[in-house]
Amino acid sequence: MTASLVAVLFLFAPAAAGPETRTWEVEGVKREAIVYAPSKSGTGKAPLVFDFHGHGGTARHAARVHHIHETWPEAVVVYMQGLNTPGRLTDPEGKKSGWQSGPGDQNDRDLKFFDAVLASMRKDFAIDDKRIYSTGHSNGGGFTYLLWAKRGDTFAAFAPVAAAAGPYFLEAKAKPLFHAASESDPLVTMAMQQRTIDRVKKLNGCDGPAAEWAKGCQQFPSKTGTPVVVYLHGEGHKYPATTPALIVKFFQEHPKQGPRD
């Protein structure tokens, strides 16, 4: 992506602990995200977490409900705002905000948006490149899987909630996964999510017996250091209040592996 395609508009004050709505222009389209700088000093450079709302959601709602920035105050947390997008399961006319479902959709506008924001975060903060993560709910979780397939080398680990990956995921490389799901999900059914979980377990070489990782969570170990943790809850398609702490715990346990790790 060339500089002419993405011009970053710095419409914000110097980094602060509170939320800042930042604006980018990506191929002539205004895009927004809410950025939380670290509110607590950590050791070394800061982790970076990208969070994606579900279809019909907003960055503001995700910040309030997911509150990753409160759970991990040493991290830079970015809640991205989607554009009106046709949904695969609902809203086929695209009257609500969301994220591209596969490579090439909407001319990859959301992948380009991610690229622009990542470049800004690296410029504006001292980011630890070994601790960059993505999480999201529903359609936002699906976009997290797409980022894994298309931008996987950037990330240390992923944590989709109530989501499934598409055929594009065949391009993905092994990475640690935390996946939250419900057997009573009426929209992204457990069968859909289980197919994705099984695909990741095969990709990651998770062939050993599962063990309890946290309450409600089973961890499938991997000889390559890329385990899969599955959190089963009973709240259907909702984003459970217990999820942020589990996601942050998982991310904190999994910095990016180096060539000899």
C-alpha positions as CSV (number, residue, x, y, z in Angstrom):
1,M,0.0,0.0,0.0
2,T,1.5,3.3,-1.1
3,A,1.5,6.6,0.9
4,S,-0.9,8.1,-1.7
5,L,-3.5,5.5,-0.8
6,V,-3.5,6.2,2.9
7,A,-3.1,9.7,4.4
8,V,-3.1,9.8,8.2
9,L,-4.8,12.9,9.6
10,F,-3.4,13.6,13.0
11,L,-6.5,15.1,14.7
12,F,-5.5,14.3,18.2
13,A,-3.4,15.6,21.1
14,P,-0.2,13.9,22.4
15,A,-0.6,10.5,23.9
16,A,-2.7,10.4,27.1
17,A,-4.3,7.8,29.3
18,G,-7.9,8.6,28.3
19,P,-9.7,7.7,25.1
20,E,-9.0,9.6,21.9
21,T,-11.0,9.3,18.7
22,R,-8.5,9.4,15.9
23,T,-9.3,9.8,12.2
24,W,-7.6,8.4,9.2
25,E,-8.3,8.8,5.5
26,V,-8.0,5.5,3.7
27,E,-8.3,5.7,-0.1
28,G,-10.5,8.9,0.2
29,V,-12.7,7.4,3.0
30,K,-12.7,8.8,6.5
31,R,-12.1,6.0,9.1
32,E,-12.2,6.2,12.9
33,A,-10.9,4.4,15.9
34,I,-10.9,5.0,19.7
35,V,-7.4,4.7,21.1
36,Y,-6.5,4.2,24.7
37,A,-3.0,4.9,25.6
38,P,-1.6,3.0,28.6
39,S,-2.9,4.2,31.9
40,K,-0.3,2.3,33.9
41,S,3.5,2.1,33.3
42,G,4.8,-1.4,32.4
43,T,8.2,-2.8,31.9
44,G,9.6,-2.1,28.5
45,K,7.6,-1.3,25.4
46,A,3.8,-1.5,25.4
47,P,1.6,-4.3,24.1
48,L,-0.9,-3.4,21.4
49,V,-4.4,-4.9,21.2
50,F,-6.9,-4.4,18.3
51,D,-10.5,-4.9,19.1
52,F,-13.3,-5.2,16.5
53,H,-17.0,-4.8,17.3
54,G,-19.7,-7.1,15.9
55,H,-22.0,-6.4,12.9
56,G,-24.2,-3.4,13.8
57,G,-22.0,-2.4,16.6
58,T,-19.7,0.6,17.3
59,A,-16.2,1.2,18.6
60,R,-17.7,3.1,21.6
61,H,-19.9,0.2,22.6
62,A,-17.0,-2.3,22.2
63,A,-14.8,-0.1,24.5
64,R,-17.5,-0.1,27.1
65,V,-18.4,-3.8,27.0
66,H,-15.1,-5.4,26.2
67,H,-13.0,-2.9,28.2
68,I,-9.7,-4.5,27.4
69,H,-8.0,-1.1,28.2
70,E,-9.2,-1.4,31.8
71,T,-8.3,-5.1,32.2
72,W,-4.8,-4.5,30.7
73,P,-3.9,-0.9,31.6
74,E,-0.3,-1.3,30.5
75,A,-1.4,-1.8,26.9
76,V,-2.3,0.4,24.0
77,V,-5.8,-0.7,23.0
78,V,-7.5,0.3,19.7
79,Y,-11.3,-0.1,19.2
80,M,-11.8,0.1,15.4
81,Q,-15.0,1.5,13.9
82,G,-16.4,-0.4,10.9
83,L,-18.4,1.0,7.9
84,N,-21.8,-0.1,6.6
85,T,-21.1,-3.6,5.3
86,P,-23.3,-6.4,3.9
87,G,-23.4,-9.2,6.4
88,R,-23.1,-12.9,5.6
89,L,-25.7,-14.0,8.2
90,T,-27.8,-10.8,8.7
91,D,-28.2,-7.4,7.0
92,P,-27.5,-8.4,3.4
93,E,-28.2,-4.8,2.2
94,G,-25.4,-3.5,4.4
95,K,-27.3,-0.9,6.3
96,K,-25.2,-1.5,9.5
97,S,-21.6,-1.2,10.4
98,G,-19.3,-4.2,10.1
99,W,-16.1,-5.7,8.6
100,Q,-15.2,-7.4,5.4
101,S,-15.8,-11.1,5.6
102,G,-13.2,-12.3,3.2
103,P,-10.2,-11.3,1.1
104,G,-11.1,-8.8,-1.6
105,D,-14.4,-7.8,-0.1
106,Q,-15.1,-4.1,-0.4
107,N,-11.7,-3.8,-2.1
108,D,-10.0,-4.9,1.1
109,R,-10.9,-1.5,2.7
110,D,-10.7,-2.9,6.3
111,L,-7.4,-4.6,5.8
112,K,-6.0,-1.3,4.5
113,F,-7.6,0.5,7.4
114,F,-5.8,-1.9,9.8
115,D,-2.5,-1.3,8.0
116,A,-2.9,2.5,8.4
117,V,-3.8,2.3,12.1
118,L,-0.9,-0.2,12.8
119,A,1.6,2.2,11.2
120,S,0.2,5.1,13.3
121,M,0.4,3.1,16.5
122,R,4.0,2.2,15.8
123,K,4.8,5.8,15.1
124,D,3.0,7.3,18.1
125,F,3.8,4.7,20.8
126,A,6.7,2.5,21.8
127,I,5.1,-0.7,20.7
128,D,6.4,-4.2,21.6
129,D,6.3,-6.0,18.2
130,K,6.3,-9.3,20.1
131,R,3.0,-8.4,21.8
132,I,0.5,-7.3,19.1
133,Y,-2.9,-9.0,19.4
134,S,-6.4,-9.0,17.8
135,T,-9.8,-9.8,19.3
136,G,-13.3,-9.2,18.2
137,H,-16.9,-10.3,18.6
138,S,-19.0,-12.0,16.0
139,N,-18.3,-10.3,12.6
140,G,-15.4,-8.6,14.4
141,G,-14.1,-12.0,15.5
142,G,-14.5,-13.2,11.9
143,F,-12.3,-10.2,10.8
144,T,-9.8,-11.3,13.5
145,Y,-9.6,-14.6,11.7
146,L,-9.1,-12.8,8.4
147,L,-6.3,-10.8,9.9
148,W,-4.7,-14.0,11.1
149,A,-4.7,-15.3,7.5
150,K,-3.7,-12.1,5.8
151,R,-1.5,-10.3,8.4
152,G,-0.6,-13.2,10.6
153,D,3.1,-12.4,10.9
154,T,2.2,-9.2,12.7
155,F,0.5,-10.9,15.6
156,A,1.4,-12.9,18.6
157,A,-2.0,-14.4,19.3
158,F,-5.7,-14.1,18.6
159,A,-9.0,-14.2,20.6
160,P,-12.2,-14.3,18.5
161,V,-15.6,-14.4,20.3
162,A,-18.7,-16.0,18.7
163,A,-17.0,-16.2,15.3
164,A,-15.9,-18.5,12.5
165,A,-13.3,-18.4,9.8
166,G,-13.9,-18.7,6.1
167,P,-12.1,-20.7,3.4
168,Y,-9.3,-18.1,3.3
169,F,-8.1,-19.5,6.6
170,L,-6.2,-22.2,4.7
171,E,-3.4,-19.6,4.3
172,A,-2.9,-19.1,8.0
173,K,0.2,-20.1,10.0
174,A,0.1,-21.6,13.5
175,K,-0.6,-19.1,16.3
176,P,-2.0,-19.3,19.8
177,L,-5.8,-19.1,19.9
178,F,-8.3,-18.2,22.6
179,H,-11.8,-18.8,21.2
180,A,-15.0,-18.1,23.2
181,A,-18.2,-19.8,22.1
182,S,-21.6,-21.0,23.2
183,E,-23.5,-24.1,22.4
184,S,-26.7,-22.0,22.4
185,D,-25.5,-19.4,19.9
186,P,-28.4,-19.0,17.5
187,L,-26.5,-16.9,14.9
188,V,-22.9,-18.3,14.6
189,T,-23.8,-21.9,15.6
190,M,-21.6,-24.1,17.6
191,A,-21.2,-26.4,14.6
192,M,-19.8,-23.5,12.6
193,Q,-17.5,-22.5,15.4
194,Q,-16.4,-26.0,16.1
195,R,-15.3,-26.5,12.5
196,T,-13.0,-23.5,12.8
197,I,-11.7,-24.6,16.2
198,D,-10.9,-28.1,14.8
199,R,-9.1,-26.5,11.8
200,V,-7.0,-24.4,14.2
201,K,-6.2,-27.4,16.4
202,K,-5.0,-29.3,13.4
203,L,-3.0,-26.3,12.1
204,N,-1.4,-25.8,15.5
205,G,-0.6,-29.5,16.1
206,C,-2.8,-29.8,19.1
207,D,-3.0,-33.6,19.4
208,G,-2.7,-34.0,23.2
209,P,-5.5,-34.3,25.8
210,A,-7.1,-31.0,27.0
211,A,-6.6,-29.7,30.5
212,E,-8.4,-27.0,32.4
213,W,-6.8,-23.6,31.8
214,A,-9.3,-21.5,33.8
215,K,-12.9,-21.9,34.9
216,G,-14.9,-23.0,31.8
217,C,-11.8,-23.1,29.7
218,Q,-10.1,-26.1,28.2
219,Q,-6.6,-25.8,26.8
220,F,-5.4,-28.1,24.0
221,P,-1.6,-28.1,24.2
222,S,0.7,-27.8,21.2
223,K,4.3,-29.0,20.8
224,T,5.0,-25.8,18.8
225,G,3.9,-23.5,21.6
226,T,0.7,-22.6,19.9
227,P,-2.1,-23.9,22.2
228,V,-5.8,-23.5,21.6
229,V,-8.0,-22.5,24.6
230,V,-11.7,-22.9,24.2
231,Y,-14.0,-21.1,26.5
232,L,-17.6,-22.5,26.5
233,H,-20.2,-20.3,28.1
234,G,-24.0,-20.3,28.2
235,E,-24.8,-16.8,27.0
236,G,-25.6,-17.5,23.4
237,H,-24.4,-14.9,21.0
238,K,-23.7,-12.3,23.7
239,Y,-20.2,-11.1,24.8
240,P,-19.9,-12.5,28.4
241,A,-18.7,-10.2,31.1
242,T,-16.1,-12.8,32.1
243,T,-14.4,-12.7,28.7
244,P,-12.0,-9.7,28.9
245,A,-10.1,-11.0,31.8
246,L,-9.6,-14.4,30.2
247,I,-8.5,-12.8,26.9
248,V,-6.0,-10.6,28.6
249,K,-4.7,-13.5,30.7
250,F,-4.2,-15.5,27.4
251,F,-2.5,-12.6,25.6
252,Q,-0.1,-12.0,28.5
253,E,0.9,-15.7,28.4
254,H,1.7,-15.6,24.7
255,P,4.2,-13.1,23.3
256,K,5.3,-13.7,19.8
257,Q,7.6,-16.6,19.3
258,G,11.0,-16.0,17.9
259,P,12.9,-18.3,15.5
260,R,14.4,-20.2,18.5
261,D,11.5,-20.0,20.9
